[in-house]
Structures are given as structure tokens and as C-alpha cells.
Amino acid sequence: MKLSGLLVAFLLIPGFAVAQEELSDADKQLIQAIQAAGGQAMPLAKNDARLTVAFHLSDKEITDETLAVVKGAANIHSLNLRGTKVTDAGLAHLSGLTGLTRLHLEKTSVTDAGLAALTVLPALEYLNLYETKVTDAGLAQLTALKSLKRLFVWQTTVTEAGEEALKAALPGIDIVPDFKKDRDREIVEAGRAAEDSARLVEELAASTETQTKTIADTAAASEAAAKAHADAQAALDAAAKAVEAATAAKAAADKSVADLKADPNSPADAITAAEAAAVETQKNLEAATAAVDPLKKPAEETKVAAEAAKKAADEATAKLAELKTKSEEAVKKAAELKAKSDELSARK
């Protein structure tokens, strides 16, 4: 068969459309008629004269009668009737739109009965039935649309069973929402969430065990630091008392010397002995005072160390309490997620 013969043969196939590059006079008249009816119409592309028609933004009321303007227009590629007053009766005007590829019927009063008029559209690939009264029975009619690739059924009464029947008849069709696919995904996600939660429980249990050991270590360190500070402070306190005692002894010796000198009858030997004793008490005081300074720094350092160790022990205890709370919450959450995962899997 010659090339021209093949072309003629293809053109004779029902539903086969060839995109023309320029608008015909009939197309121009159609565009004017659509605009007069309240719609918008324009070529699909610069070199593609197929028409994109939209009535959803019209400032006029678009009804079933309005659609008479597009009846038999095989060059219309897409038609948007979103939110219009179109009903099942109006869809009868679309039966001759053999080149129609995309059809928006969302938020209209279309029902299952009206979908019968669409089953003769051989090129229809996209159909939006969002928020209509379409049911599974309507979807069953769409099995005749062998070219249908994408279907929207949000907020309809379509069920998973209806979708699966259509998917079996039209393999590869993308239905939104896809109840089975969404449910399978939800099952997978729920299973992963349950696994992640169980893993978190294990991690928190391990952290709690580690933190319990940390508490024991920090508590022991705090106790040792507290004892070291107590010992250092005790030594400093003892040295301070020694200074007090030496000071008192020095004062007593000085008074004894003064008293003896004040008495004219005091023997010279007694005064000399008292003065010698006073000198000795002065030496003792100086020695006791000198012994205090070296003990101050250890006492202060061990105090700081004890406070730091106590803080570390308190923080470790607080962290353990926090971990226990998180662990309890995680265990509860893990149980809930496991129950949800099991429930979803049981419905499959």
C-alpha cells in the first residue's frame, strides 16, 4: 500500500485524529461561538490547532444547553467544566468530541448515568470527577475508555473494589486516590514506624542501662570528692584551732610578763623566765599561722571539685529520670504503632 493509501486508512480509523497546524474557518467560528457562550478557547500550541476550551472561569451560568455549542467539535483537545451547572443531560453533547483528550467535570452534578455518554470518546486520557456523585457503577462504564490513563475520584463514593475492577480492565491507569496503593503504602509506613519505635525502645533501654552505671560512677566520684574536701577542711579547721590556741597562749604569756613587771617585788629570774616563755609562745603562734596557708588552697580546690562532682551526679540522676520517662513513652508508642500495623495488615 502506498503512503497516501496508509494515511487515508489511518484517517478512517474511528477516533484517530491528526493535529492540524492552522485553524480552519470552522475552528475560528467555533472559537467565536464558545466565547459568545461564556467560555474561552485557544489553540493548544503554536503549531497545533487543536483547541483548549474552558468554561470554569466564565462570568455566565454554564448549563447543559451551553454545551450544545461544542457538539460534534472533533478538534477540541481539552474541555474544562469545573464547578459549572452541567448535569448528566449536558454530557450527551460531548459524544462527538472524538479528539477530546482531557475532560474536567469536578464539582459538577454529574452522576453515573452521565458517564455513559463519555464511553464513546476514543481519545480521552484524563478525566476529573472530583466531588461528583459518581459511584463504582459509574467506574464500571469507564472500562470502555481504553485510552484513559488518569482518573480523579476524590470525595466521591467510589470504593476500592470499584477502583480495582477498573484497574483490572485498564491496566496502567492512574487513579487518584488509589485506595489500595494508599493502603499498601500506609501498611508499609506503619510497619516501618513500628520497627523504628521498637528500635528506639531498645536504644533507650541500652542508654538507661549505661546511664545507671554512669550514676554509680558519678555518685562514687562525688562521695570520694566530698570525703577529700571533708579531710582537707578538717585539716584547715585543725590548723585554725591551733592558731587560736597559740594566740591564746601568747596572750597569756604576754600578760604574765606584764603582771610580773608591774609588781616591784617580782624576782628578776621570774620576769626573765616569763619573757622566755612569751618568746616561745610567739614562735609557736608563728609556726601555727604558717601552717594554715598551705591548707587553704587544698580545702578550696577540694570544695570546688566536690561541688562539680555533686553536680555531675545530680545531672546523671536527672538524665536517668528523663530516659526512663522517654522509655516509658516509647514503649507505649511502640505498642500503639505495632497494634496499628497489625490491624492494617489484617485488613489487607
C-alpha positions in Angstrom: 0.0 0.0 0.0 1.3 3.4 -0.9 2.0 6.1 1.7 -1.1 8.1 0.7 -3.2 5.0 1.0 -1.9 4.3 4.5 -2.7 7.9 5.5 -6.2 7.6 4.2 -6.6 4.3 6.1 -5.5 5.8 9.4 -7.8 8.8 8.9 -10.7 6.4 8.5 -10.0 4.7 11.9 -12.6 5.9 14.4 -11.1 8.2 17.0 -7.9 8.8 15.1 -7.0 12.5 14.9 -4.2 14.3 13.3 -3.2 17.7 14.8 -3.6 20.4 12.2 -1.1 23.3 12.2 -3.6 26.1 11.4 -7.1 26.9 12.4 -9.7 26.2 9.9 -12.6 28.6 9.2 -14.8 26.1 11.1 -12.5 26.3 14.1 -12.5 30.1 14.1 -16.3 30.1 14.0 -16.3 27.6 16.9 -14.0 29.7 19.0 -16.3 32.7 18.5 -19.3 30.7 19.4 -17.6 29.4 22.6 -16.6 32.9 23.6 -20.1 34.1 23.0 -21.4 31.3 25.2 -19.2 32.5 28.0 -16.2 30.2 27.5 -12.6 30.5 26.5 -11.0 28.7 23.5 -7.5 28.8 22.1 -5.1 26.6 20.0 -3.2 24.0 22.0 0.2 25.2 20.7 1.7 27.4 18.1 1.8 24.6 15.5 -1.1 22.6 16.9 -4.6 24.0 16.1 -6.4 21.5 18.4 -8.5 23.6 20.9 -8.3 24.0 24.6 -11.7 25.0 25.8 -12.6 26.2 29.3 -15.9 27.3 30.9 -14.9 27.1 34.5 -13.9 30.8 34.7 -17.0 32.1 32.9 -18.9 35.0 34.4 -22.0 33.4 32.8 -24.0 30.5 34.1 -22.8 27.4 32.2 -25.6 24.9 31.8 -26.4 21.8 29.8 -27.7 24.0 27.0 -24.4 25.8 26.8 -22.6 22.6 25.8 -24.6 22.5 22.6 -22.0 24.9 21.2 -19.3 22.2 21.2 -21.4 19.4 19.9 -19.6 17.4 17.2 -16.4 19.5 17.5 -13.8 16.8 16.9 -10.9 19.3 17.1 -11.3 20.0 20.8 -8.4 18.6 22.8 -9.4 19.6 26.3 -12.6 20.8 28.0 -12.8 22.3 31.5 -16.3 22.3 33.0 -15.2 22.5 36.7 -17.9 23.9 39.0 -20.4 24.6 36.2 -24.2 23.8 36.3 -23.6 20.9 33.8 -25.5 17.7 34.6 -25.8 14.2 33.0 -28.0 15.6 30.3 -25.3 18.0 29.1 -22.8 15.3 28.7 -24.7 14.0 25.7 -23.4 16.9 23.7 -19.8 15.6 24.2 -20.3 12.3 22.4 -19.0 13.7 19.1 -15.8 15.1 20.6 -13.6 12.3 19.2 -10.4 14.2 19.7 -11.1 15.1 23.3 -8.1 14.0 25.5 -8.7 15.9 28.8 -12.1 16.5 30.5 -12.7 18.3 33.8 -16.0 17.5 35.4 -15.1 18.2 39.0 -17.6 19.8 41.3 -20.5 19.3 38.8 -23.8 17.4 39.3 -22.6 14.6 37.0 -23.6 11.1 38.2 -23.1 7.5 36.9 -25.8 8.0 34.3 -24.0 10.8 32.6 -20.8 8.8 32.2 -22.4 6.6 29.6 -22.1 9.5 27.2 -18.3 9.5 27.7 -17.7 5.9 26.7 -17.7 6.8 23.0 -14.7 9.2 23.4 -11.8 7.2 21.9 -9.0 9.7 22.7 -9.9 10.5 26.4 -6.9 10.1 28.6 -7.6 12.4 31.5 -10.9 12.6 33.5 -11.5 14.5 36.7 -14.6 13.5 38.7 -13.6 15.1 41.9 -16.6 15.9 44.3 -19.2 14.4 42.0 -21.9 11.8 42.7 -20.1 9.1 40.8 -20.1 5.6 42.3 -18.5 2.2 41.5 -21.3 1.6 38.9 -20.1 4.7 37.0 -16.5 3.5 37.0 -17.6 0.2 35.6 -18.8 2.1 32.5 -15.4 3.7 32.1 -13.9 0.3 31.2 -14.8 1.2 27.6 -12.3 4.1 27.6 -9.3 2.1 26.5 -7.1 5.3 26.3 -7.9 6.5 29.8 -4.7 7.0 31.8 -5.5 9.2 34.7 -8.7 9.5 36.8 -9.6 11.6 39.8 -12.3 10.4 42.2 -11.6 12.5 45.3 -14.7 13.0 47.5 -16.9 10.6 45.6 -18.5 7.3 46.9 -16.1 5.2 44.7 -14.7 2.3 46.7 -11.5 0.3 46.5 -13.4 -2.5 44.9 -14.7 -0.2 42.1 -11.2 1.1 41.5 -9.6 -2.4 41.4 -12.2 -3.5 38.9 -11.4 -0.6 36.6 -7.6 -1.1 37.1 -8.1 -4.7 36.0 -9.9 -3.6 32.9 -7.5 -0.8 32.1 -4.0 -1.9 33.2 -1.7 1.0 33.9 -4.4 3.6 34.7 -3.5 6.0 37.5 -6.5 6.6 39.8 -6.3 9.4 42.5 -6.8 8.5 45.2 -5.7 4.9 44.7 -7.2 3.3 47.8 -5.3 0.0 47.5 -2.0 1.7 46.8 -2.5 4.2 49.6 -3.5 1.4 52.0 -0.5 -0.7 51.0 1.8 2.4 51.5 0.1 3.0 54.8 0.8 -0.6 55.8 4.5 -0.3 54.8 4.8 3.1 56.6 3.1 1.8 59.7 5.4 -1.3 59.7 8.4 0.9 59.4 7.2 3.3 62.1 6.6 0.3 64.4 10.1 -1.0 63.7 11.6 2.4 64.3 9.7 2.7 67.5 10.8 -0.7 68.7 14.4 0.1 67.8 14.1 3.4 69.8 12.8 1.4 72.8 15.9 -0.9 72.6 18.2 2.2 72.2 16.6 3.9 75.2 16.9 0.7 77.3 20.6 0.5 76.4 21.0 4.2 77.3 19.2 3.7 80.5 21.5 0.8 81.5 24.5 2.8 80.6 23.2 5.8 82.5 22.6 3.7 85.5 26.3 2.7 85.5 27.1 6.4 85.0 25.1 7.3 88.1 27.0 4.7 90.1 30.3 6.1 88.9 29.4 9.8 89.4 27.9 9.0 92.8 31.2 7.2 93.8 33.2 10.1 92.4 31.0 12.6 94.3 31.4 10.7 97.5 35.2 10.5 97.1 35.4 14.2 96.3 33.2 15.1 99.3 35.4 13.0 101.6 38.6 14.6 100.2 37.1 18.0 100.8 36.0 17.0 104.3 39.5 15.8 105.1 41.1 19.0 103.7 38.6 21.2 105.5 39.2 19.2 108.7 42.9 19.8 108.4 42.4 23.5 107.8 40.0 23.7 110.7 42.5 21.9 113.0 45.2 24.3 111.9 42.9 27.3 112.6 42.2 26.0 116.0 46.0 25.6 116.6 46.4 29.2 115.7 43.6 30.2 118.1 45.3 28.1 120.9 48.7 29.6 120.1 47.2 33.1 120.1 45.6 32.5 123.5 48.9 31.1 124.8 50.8 34.1 123.5 48.3 36.4 125.1 48.6 34.6 128.4 52.4 34.7 128.3 52.4 38.4 127.5 50.0 39.1 130.4 52.2 37.1 132.7 55.2 39.2 131.7 53.3 42.4 132.2 51.9 41.4 135.6 55.4 40.4 136.9 56.9 43.7 135.6 54.1 45.6 137.2 54.9 44.1 140.6 58.1 45.8 142.0 58.6 42.7 144.3 58.8 40.3 141.4 62.1 38.4 141.2 64.2 39.2 138.2 64.5 35.4 137.5 60.7 35.1 137.3 60.5 38.0 134.9 63.2 36.5 132.7 61.5 33.1 132.7 58.2 34.7 131.8 59.8 36.7 129.0 61.4 33.5 127.6 58.1 31.7 127.8 56.5 34.6 125.9 59.1 34.4 123.2 58.4 30.7 122.9 54.7 31.2 122.5 55.4 33.8 119.8 57.3 31.2 117.9 54.5 28.7 118.4 52.0 31.2 117.1 54.1 32.0 114.0 54.5 28.3 113.3 50.8 27.6 113.7 49.9 30.6 111.5 52.4 29.4 108.8 50.8 26.0 108.8 47.4 27.4 107.9 48.1 29.0 104.5 49.2 25.8 102.7 46.0 24.1 103.8 43.7 26.8 102.4 44.2 26.1 98.7 43.6 22.3 99.0 40.5 23.0 101.0 39.2 25.4 98.3 40.2 23.1 95.5 38.6 20.0 97.0 35.5 22.1 97.7 35.2 23.1 94.0 35.9 19.5 93.0 33.2 18.2 95.4 30.7 20.6 94.1 31.4 19.7 90.5 31.2 16.0 91.3 27.9 16.5 93.1 26.6 18.5 90.1 27.7 15.7 87.7 26.0 13.1 89.9 22.8 15.2 90.1 22.8 15.6 86.3 23.3 11.9 85.8 20.4 11.2 88.1 18.2 13.7 86.3 19.2 12.3 82.9 18.3 8.8 84.1 14.8 10.0 85.2 14.4 11.6 81.7 15.5 8.5 80.0 13.0 6.4 82.0 10.2 8.8 81.1 11.2 8.7 77.4 11.5 4.9 77.6 8.0 4.5 79.1 6.6 6.8 76.4 8.4 4.9 73.7 7.2 1.6 74.9 3.6 2.9 74.9 4.1 4.4 71.4 5.7 1.2 70.1 2.8 -0.8 71.3 0.3 1.5 69.6 2.2 1.5 66.3 2.5 -2.3 66.4 -1.2 -2.6 67.0 -1.9 -0.2 64.1 0.5 -2.1 61.8 -1.1 -5.4 62.7 -4.6 -4.0 62.2 -3.8 -2.6 58.8 -2.1 -5.8 57.7 -5.1 -7.8 58.9 -7.4 -5.8 56.6 -5.2 -6.4 53.6 
